[in-house]
Amino acid sequence: TEGNAFQWSFIAPHDMDNIISTIGGKKEQETRLDTLFTTSSQVDGEEASGDITGLIGQYAHGNEPSHHMAYLYNWTDSPWKGQERLDQIMQNFYTNAPDGIIGNEDCGQMSAWYVMSALGFYQIGPSDDRQSAYSCKRRYFRDLSKKQQCSQQIHQRG
């Protein structure tokens, strides 16, 4: 109930390769994502969920099931479009005001999305080996280090 058919059509992050093949390929995936982000933001009907907030077209950043969608451009030939959308989301939907997070924080997901995206990566799907890998974007920090629980050090330089 926390979305509409347009938004839910991108909810198969565990199997993006097969979804893209089924819909007709990378170009069709890109067209559908472009439409998602550019179509009307109007959400109506008496069953429309109040959780659908932070709209860019029909992308609803205030609702966690949408969080992976801008990263899906990495499965197209135009990953730069995802970079633009991710920058737009981070710059417009997060502020340092008391109401600075669009939507419902739901146990930290909104903040976790921002932190992971600012670091330059986000896990698209949690289930299989390829999809559970992190999808990358341009990070906000020139240099960063992160120590894994397994004591492995990760260091990225600008």
Backbone torsions as a table, in degrees:
resi	resn	phi	psi	omega
1	THR	NA	-9.5	-178.1
2	GLU	-91.7	46.2	179.0
3	GLY	172.0	-179.4	176.5
4	ASN	-123.4	177.5	-175.1
5	ALA	-60.4	-35.6	179.3
6	PHE	-61.9	-48.7	-179.3
7	GLN	-66.9	-41.5	-177.4
8	TRP	-71.2	-16.1	-179.4
9	SER	-66.5	-12.8	178.1
10	PHE	-102.2	10.1	-175.5
11	ILE	-96.4	76.9	169.7
12	ALA	-153.2	49.2	-173.7
13	PRO	-63.2	-18.1	179.8
14	HIS	-77.8	-8.3	-174.6
15	ASP	-147.3	46.9	-175.2
16	MET	-61.3	-37.5	-178.9
17	ASP	-59.9	-44.6	179.3
18	ASN	-70.8	-36.6	176.7
19	ILE	-61.1	-47.6	-178.6
20	ILE	-62.7	-40.8	177.2
21	SER	-62.9	-43.2	-178.0
22	THR	-64.8	-38.6	-177.3
23	ILE	-83.0	-9.8	175.6
24	GLY	118.4	8.7	172.9
25	GLY	113.2	-179.8	-175.6
26	LYS	-60.0	-40.8	-178.1
27	LYS	-63.6	-41.6	178.1
28	GLU	-65.9	-38.3	175.9
29	GLN	-60.3	-44.8	179.3
30	GLU	-62.5	-44.2	179.4
31	THR	-60.8	-43.5	-179.9
32	ARG	-65.8	-40.0	176.8
33	LEU	-65.9	-43.1	177.0
34	ASP	-56.5	-44.7	179.9
35	THR	-65.2	-41.9	177.7
36	LEU	-53.7	-45.6	-175.1
37	PHE	-83.5	-14.1	-174.9
38	THR	-116.3	-10.3	-179.4
39	THR	-72.2	174.6	179.7
40	SER	-57.8	142.6	177.8
41	SER	-89.5	5.1	-178.5
42	GLN	-69.0	129.9	175.2
43	VAL	-124.3	116.7	-178.1
44	ASP	-135.0	178.6	-176.4
45	GLY	107.3	147.9	-175.0
46	GLU	-69.9	-15.7	178.5
47	GLU	-96.9	4.8	-179.2
48	ALA	-61.2	132.8	-177.6
49	SER	-77.9	138.9	173.7
50	GLY	-69.4	-11.8	179.2
51	ASP	-78.2	-8.7	-179.5
52	ILE	-85.5	90.7	-179.3
53	THR	-132.6	171.8	180.0
54	GLY	63.7	50.8	-174.0
55	LEU	-83.9	135.8	164.1
56	ILE	-126.1	102.2	-168.8
57	GLY	65.2	-125.0	175.2
58	GLN	-103.0	2.6	171.5
59	TYR	-69.6	127.6	-176.0
60	ALA	-117.8	90.9	-177.1
61	HIS	-66.9	-25.3	179.1
62	GLY	-71.9	0.7	-178.8
63	ASN	-127.4	115.6	-170.6
64	GLU	-52.5	-34.2	179.6
65	PRO	-60.0	-12.7	178.4
66	SER	-91.4	-11.0	-167.5
67	HIS	-58.0	-28.6	-177.8
68	HIS	-84.3	-12.0	-166.0
69	MET	-63.6	-41.2	179.1
70	ALA	-64.4	-29.6	177.8
71	TYR	-70.8	-16.9	-179.3
72	LEU	-67.7	-15.5	173.1
73	TYR	-62.6	-19.6	176.2
74	ASN	-66.9	-13.4	176.1
75	TRP	-96.7	11.9	177.5
76	THR	-118.4	-178.1	175.7
77	ASP	-88.6	8.5	-178.8
78	SER	-130.4	59.5	-179.1
79	PRO	-60.9	-21.1	177.9
80	TRP	-60.5	-28.9	177.4
81	LYS	-64.5	-38.3	176.2
82	GLY	-64.2	-41.0	177.9
83	GLN	-58.0	-45.0	179.3
84	GLU	-61.9	-44.3	-179.4
85	ARG	-67.3	-41.6	179.0
86	LEU	-62.5	-42.3	175.8
87	ASP	-61.4	-43.8	179.7
88	GLN	-59.9	-45.0	-179.8
89	ILE	-63.6	-48.1	-176.6
90	MET	-65.6	-36.8	-177.7
91	GLN	-79.9	-29.6	-174.7
92	ASN	-101.9	-22.9	-174.6
93	PHE	-109.2	4.6	178.3
94	TYR	-133.1	123.1	176.5
95	THR	-135.1	174.3	178.6
96	ASN	-95.9	21.5	176.4
97	ALA	-88.2	162.1	179.1
98	PRO	-55.9	-30.5	177.5
99	ASP	-105.8	36.0	-171.4
100	GLY	-78.2	3.9	176.6
101	ILE	-118.2	124.1	179.6
102	ILE	-74.3	131.1	176.4
103	GLY	90.7	-164.1	-174.8
104	ASN	-98.2	125.8	-177.0
105	GLU	-62.4	-28.0	176.5
106	ASP	37.3	72.3	174.8
107	CYS	61.6	26.7	173.8
108	GLY	97.5	2.9	-176.7
109	GLN	-63.1	-40.8	-178.8
110	MET	-63.0	-44.4	178.6
111	SER	-68.2	-41.9	179.2
112	ALA	-60.7	-41.3	177.5
113	TRP	-57.9	-45.6	-178.0
114	TYR	-64.0	-47.0	-178.1
115	VAL	-61.4	-48.8	-179.9
116	MET	-61.5	-43.6	-179.8
117	SER	-66.2	-38.9	177.6
118	ALA	-64.8	-32.0	177.3
119	LEU	-76.8	-15.4	174.1
120	GLY	101.5	14.4	177.3
121	PHE	-153.1	158.4	-178.5
122	TYR	-154.7	137.1	179.1
123	GLN	-83.7	118.5	-176.2
124	ILE	-76.9	-52.3	-177.7
125	GLY	-135.5	139.0	-173.9
126	PRO	-90.3	6.5	-166.5
127	SER	-103.7	-52.5	-175.7
128	ASP	-108.8	171.2	-172.6
129	ASP	-58.5	-48.1	-176.5
130	ARG	-70.4	-46.3	-175.1
131	GLN	-75.1	-22.2	179.5
132	SER	-80.8	-7.4	174.5
133	ALA	-67.2	158.8	-178.4
134	TYR	-83.0	136.2	173.9
135	SER	-90.9	136.5	-172.1
136	CYS	-103.4	156.9	173.6
137	LYS	-144.0	174.3	174.7
138	ARG	-68.2	126.7	-178.2
139	ARG	-86.4	162.2	-178.7
140	TYR	-87.3	-10.3	-175.1
141	PHE	-114.2	138.5	-179.3
142	ARG	-67.4	-48.5	178.2
143	ASP	-126.6	142.8	174.7
144	LEU	-151.9	151.3	175.6
145	SER	-131.0	144.4	178.1
146	LYS	-142.2	130.8	177.4
147	LYS	-98.5	123.4	178.5
148	GLN	-74.4	156.9	175.9
149	GLN	-57.7	-31.4	-178.3
150	CYS	-82.3	12.6	178.3
151	SER	73.4	8.6	176.6
152	GLN	-81.8	130.3	-179.1
153	GLN	-92.8	132.7	174.3
154	ILE	-114.3	130.3	178.7
155	HIS	-135.7	129.6	177.5
156	GLN	-118.9	136.5	176.0
157	ARG	-117.8	143.3	-173.9
158	GLY	-51.8	NA	NA
